[in-house]
């Protein structure tokens, strides 16, 4: 997998050369955040900056290089997902897993990410939630292990997602208030 593929994969877990407009408040029924992400898949690795706006009806995820160059934009409107790379290749699908398979060649299950980023398991699917004083909160769901390393004001700021041969580390720099 190329570094571009890793950065796009990062974008899909967790779109385009400009940042998201600043609104100062999270969208109704959702959230807005900016942060940094690092992905390791087998022997390849990469890092990027992310800007994510999520609501019940839509998502917009912008992935940029650490210096701000656009890598990918992932959008969801209702049940339709679209990914546009920095070199203007475009992919679309009815679900995020099919989208990442089409763009990257393998499925990255994303159905729980908007819940996991908020420190909770997704409703309606089996999950194991563990709270330990020394290790913090951990969620196991859909084959993923989500380990939270830091919370501030009740929100996750550092977390690690892992499954089989992929590890994603996410640091949230700012949550919209």
Wavefront OBJ file of the C-alpha trace (Angstrom):
o trace
v 0.000 0.000 0.000
v 1.322 3.454 -0.864
v 1.542 6.370 1.532
v -1.325 7.995 -0.331
v -3.368 4.854 0.249
v -2.543 4.937 3.941
v -3.502 8.564 4.284
v -6.750 7.963 2.404
v -7.389 4.966 4.659
v -6.792 7.205 7.608
v -9.330 9.599 6.275
v -11.846 6.879 5.839
v -11.521 5.783 9.480
v -11.682 8.476 11.211
v -12.065 15.738 2.426
v -9.375 18.845 -1.569
v -7.036 21.506 -0.731
v -8.815 23.917 1.623
v -9.842 23.520 5.233
v -13.434 23.327 6.378
v -15.016 26.699 7.057
v -14.965 27.688 10.687
v -18.380 27.764 12.323
v -17.551 27.924 16.027
v -20.197 25.326 16.936
v -20.809 21.696 16.155
v -23.536 20.931 13.598
v -26.933 19.876 15.020
v -26.846 16.194 15.999
v -23.106 15.985 15.396
v -19.641 17.327 15.991
v -16.743 19.115 14.378
v -13.095 18.434 15.119
v -9.569 18.900 13.853
v -6.617 16.706 14.665
v -3.720 14.548 13.601
v -3.697 10.933 12.571
v -1.014 8.306 11.993
v -1.663 4.983 10.261
v 0.428 1.842 10.145
v -0.612 -0.975 7.781
v 1.745 -3.955 7.620
v 5.139 -2.304 6.921
v 3.814 0.996 5.525
v 2.965 4.062 7.557
v 1.841 7.624 7.049
v 0.499 10.640 8.893
v -1.916 13.434 8.094
v -4.055 16.219 9.515
v -7.825 15.758 9.585
v -10.783 18.107 9.701
v -14.118 16.358 10.250
v -17.639 17.730 10.348
v -20.311 15.141 11.232
v -24.084 15.396 11.511
v -26.868 12.823 11.413
v -27.371 13.449 7.678
v -23.871 14.171 6.381
v -20.125 13.953 6.905
v -17.261 15.929 5.471
v -13.735 14.738 6.182
v -10.727 16.621 4.816
v -7.335 14.939 4.961
v -4.225 17.037 4.385
v -0.508 16.451 4.588
v 1.177 17.756 7.745
v 2.006 20.949 5.789
v -1.565 21.477 4.556
v -1.586 19.998 1.038
v -4.880 18.268 0.182
v -4.732 14.466 0.153
v -8.400 13.413 0.123
v -11.928 14.556 0.806
v -14.563 12.061 1.931
v -18.178 13.140 2.008
v -21.417 11.444 2.993
v -24.811 12.772 2.083
v -27.503 10.507 3.479
v -26.516 7.002 2.381
v -24.124 8.050 -0.414
v -20.346 8.201 0.098
v -17.829 9.932 -2.142
v -14.031 10.131 -1.998
v -11.962 12.569 -4.065
v -8.177 12.322 -3.930
v -5.773 15.240 -4.147
v -5.065 14.280 -7.767
v -8.816 14.465 -8.516
v -9.580 10.739 -8.759
v -13.163 10.234 -7.653
v -14.842 7.207 -6.081
v -18.420 6.753 -4.858
v -20.366 3.983 -3.121
v -23.462 3.303 -1.054
v -21.402 2.643 2.092
v -18.003 3.590 3.448
v -16.718 0.026 3.457
v -17.413 -0.403 -0.279
v -15.878 3.014 -0.934
v -12.600 2.135 0.765
v -12.519 -1.247 -0.961
v -13.000 0.474 -4.317
v -10.412 3.193 -3.638
v -7.873 1.185 -1.620
v -8.455 -2.451 -2.506
v -9.559 -3.537 0.978
v -12.541 -2.895 3.259
v -12.173 -0.632 6.252
v -15.338 -0.855 8.391
v -16.285 2.683 9.343
v -19.843 2.308 10.519
v -18.854 2.858 14.157
v -16.293 5.621 13.826
v -18.604 8.577 14.512
v -19.609 6.926 17.812
v -16.116 5.729 18.737
v -14.669 9.212 18.238
v -17.155 10.357 20.898
v -16.086 7.656 23.352
v -19.025 5.266 23.014
v -19.917 1.996 21.317
v -22.336 2.074 18.383
v -25.900 1.206 19.303
v -27.559 -1.899 17.903
v -24.365 -3.937 17.445
v -22.569 -6.205 19.927
v -19.772 -4.488 21.821
v -17.521 -5.098 24.791
v -16.772 -1.982 26.838
v -14.055 -2.148 29.491
v -13.230 0.567 32.006
v -10.030 0.134 33.993
v -8.480 2.796 36.171
v -4.930 2.017 35.016
v -5.713 1.454 31.304
v -8.685 3.745 30.713
v -11.620 3.002 28.444
v -11.547 0.354 25.727
v -14.248 -0.642 23.240
v -14.186 -3.816 21.149
v -16.717 -3.758 18.334
v -16.943 -4.955 14.726
v -13.517 -6.580 15.028
v -11.881 -3.293 16.106
v -10.195 -2.481 19.404
v -10.576 1.182 20.316
v -8.334 2.228 23.210
v -8.669 5.728 24.672
v -5.533 7.255 26.157
v -6.774 10.732 27.115
v -10.066 12.482 27.834
v -10.606 16.198 28.503
v -13.933 17.636 29.602
v -15.535 14.238 28.935
v -14.352 14.061 25.304
v -11.639 11.802 23.843
v -8.456 13.590 22.788
v -6.129 10.619 22.178
v -7.117 7.183 20.956
v -5.780 4.147 19.141
v -7.843 1.947 16.822
v -6.449 -1.429 15.814
v -7.571 -4.436 13.853
v -5.546 -7.291 12.400
v -2.658 -5.582 10.565
v -3.726 -1.931 10.816
v -3.264 0.605 13.604
v -4.633 4.150 13.589
v -3.596 6.714 16.190
v -5.729 9.825 16.477
v -5.036 13.003 18.433
v -7.853 15.553 18.503
v -6.427 19.064 18.622
v -9.777 20.833 18.854
v -13.444 19.983 19.264
v -15.965 22.631 18.180
v -17.727 24.017 21.210
l 1 2 3 4 5 6 7 8 9 10 11 12 13 14
l 16 17 18 19 20 21 22 23 24 25 26 27 28 29 30 31 32 33 34 35 36 37 38 39 40 41 42 43 44 45 46 47 48 49 50 51 52 53 54 55 56 57 58 59 60 61 62 63 64 65 66 67 68 69 70 71 72 73 74 75 76 77 78 79 80 81 82 83 84 85 86 87 88 89 90 91 92 93 94 95 96 97 98 99 100 101 102 103 104 105 106 107 108 109 110 111 112 113 114 115 116 117 118 119 120 121 122 123 124 125 126 127 128 129 130 131 132 133 134 135 136 137 138 139 140 141 142 143 144 145 146 147 148 149 150 151 152 153 154 155 156 157 158 159 160 161 162 163 164 165 166 167 168 169 170 171 172 173 174 175 176 177
